[in-house]
Amino acid sequence: MDFGLNSAEKMIQNEWRRFCKKELNKEYVQWMDENVDFIPEELWQKFVDIGFFKTVIPEEYGGEPVSTMEAMIMCEEMCKASVSVSLAVGATAGLGTPFIRELASKEIKDKLLPLVGEGKLRSCMALTEPGGGTDILGAMVTFAEEKEDRWVINGEKIFITGAHVSDYMIVICKTEEDARPSESLSIFLVPSDSKGVSFSKVPKISCHHCDSVGISFNNVEIPKENLLGTQGRGWYEMLVVLNPERIAVAMMGVGIMAAVYDEAFAYVKQRQAFGGQIGRFQILQHHLADIKLNLENSRNLAYKAAWLCDNNKPYHMEAIMAKVIAAEGALHAGTHGAEIMGGYGICSEFPMQRYLRDALQIQFSPLSNEMCRNMMMQFEGLPKSWA
């Protein structure tokens, strides 16, 4: 058993650590958080230049694919600097592109995948609906009706990351009226500028420089060939994206905890009170120790899930477990990090308040911690507890 990174993984870690230190410094990230709803074009181009988008497409389309482990190494470094930036580039790399890569026709792949690698195509996944987030099968009402040579989509989506700047959306719809819920969904590729598509802003306190928006579909027509995969099999086909997504969300928690720990640790060493540095106080040492414990446990489990994925072993349990402990660990870290810094912990001038706000989002996105626990016990063989 080896818990270390191999030479290639260490090289990737060092490269991305240098990249994030240079391009995602605290001042620039703070500026983005206060001024933009998506990362600026010049930053997007820097991700193109470092080859990030080539890592998610096959070699035959100009790609330089990486393992799940390697992708999560990159993700951790990004998330330590900015969860919003990770979401902004991840919407295309981790949510939109895999559906095209795995399910689209050769014609669509030939047209779109080279553009992904060049950074000229942005995409997203539109799944969540206003009537329910975690209850995908029960809440889905967006419907795609087959009409001659086209599909016609009507419905609404909510909290869709990066949809307002996308070129294409992966839209999950109901297509079967009378089938079992798990056999009623299908997946579609929808141009974002299609007639009948409109976007609405959803103001939120977290992840400011990567907005999540509402989408309305009003008689949106797309070609028949824009059905991805098999009609009625969308629920099962989604798992190719949803399981790895949970590992990535765990890495968001890991990144937040790592950033909080560094910030708070540096603060207790230099802050003076009651005749000396506050790092000598036991309660603050315990806060930091707990953050460190949660960080290492979360990181180890997240990388274990990535390793299992790369080695074609079941990893659904580990992915969900990693999501829960990393999300809850991040919220604990943000809360206690702010307490360690006192009033400065909630000042916009310092990043601690951003770490806390961003940690709130991953408590329920993409799956609530409570539902994760339900699913864990279902995986263990206990009765389904939420229906």
ZIBEL-V797351 format. One record per backbone hydrogen bond with DSSP energy under -0.5 kcal/mol. NH is the residue of the N-H (numbers start at 0). CO is the residue of the C=O. If there is no record, write none. Layout:
BEGIN
NH:CO
NH:CO
END
This chain:
BEGIN
9:5
10:6
11:7
12:8
13:9
14:10
15:11
16:12
17:13
18:14
19:15
20:16
21:17
22:18
23:19
28:24
29:25
30:26
31:27
32:28
33:29
34:30
34:31
35:31
42:39
43:39
44:40
45:41
46:42
47:43
48:44
49:45
50:47
51:46
53:50
54:50
54:51
55:52
56:53
60:57
61:58
62:57
63:53
65:54
70:66
71:67
72:68
73:69
74:70
75:71
76:72
77:73
78:74
79:75
80:76
81:77
85:81
86:82
87:83
88:84
89:85
90:86
91:87
92:88
93:89
94:89
95:90
96:91
98:95
99:95
100:96
101:97
102:98
103:98
103:99
108:104
109:105
110:106
111:107
112:108
113:108
115:111
116:112
117:113
118:115
119:114
120:114
123:167
125:169
126:124
128:131
131:128
135:133
138:134
139:135
142:153
143:173
144:142
144:151
146:149
149:146
150:221
151:144
152:150
152:219
153:142
154:216
156:214
157:127
159:212
160:158
161:210
162:159
164:161
165:162
166:121
167:121
168:189
169:123
170:168
170:187
171:125
171:169
172:170
172:185
173:141
174:183
175:183
182:179
183:180
185:172
186:227
187:170
188:225
189:168
189:187
190:188
191:166
193:190
196:193
197:215
199:213
201:211
202:200
209:206
210:36
212:159
213:199
214:156
215:197
216:154
217:195
217:215
218:216
219:152
220:218
221:150
223:148
225:222
226:223
227:186
227:225
228:102
232:229
233:184
236:232
237:233
238:235
239:236
240:237
241:237
242:238
244:240
245:241
245:242
246:242
247:243
248:244
249:245
250:246
251:247
252:248
253:249
254:250
255:251
256:252
257:253
258:254
259:255
260:256
261:257
262:258
263:259
264:260
265:261
266:262
267:263
268:264
269:265
269:266
270:266
272:275
275:272
277:270
278:267
279:276
280:277
284:280
285:281
286:282
287:283
288:284
289:285
290:286
291:287
292:288
293:289
294:290
295:291
296:292
297:293
298:294
299:295
300:296
301:297
302:298
303:299
304:300
305:301
306:302
307:303
308:304
309:305
310:306
311:308
312:307
318:314
319:315
320:316
321:317
322:318
323:319
324:320
325:321
326:322
327:323
328:324
329:325
330:326
331:327
332:328
333:329
334:330
335:331
336:332
337:333
338:334
339:335
340:336
341:337
341:338
343:340
344:341
345:342
346:343
349:346
352:349
353:350
354:350
355:351
356:352
357:353
358:354
359:355
360:356
360:357
361:357
362:359
363:360
364:360
368:362
371:367
372:368
373:369
374:370
375:371
376:372
377:373
378:374
379:375
380:377
381:376
END
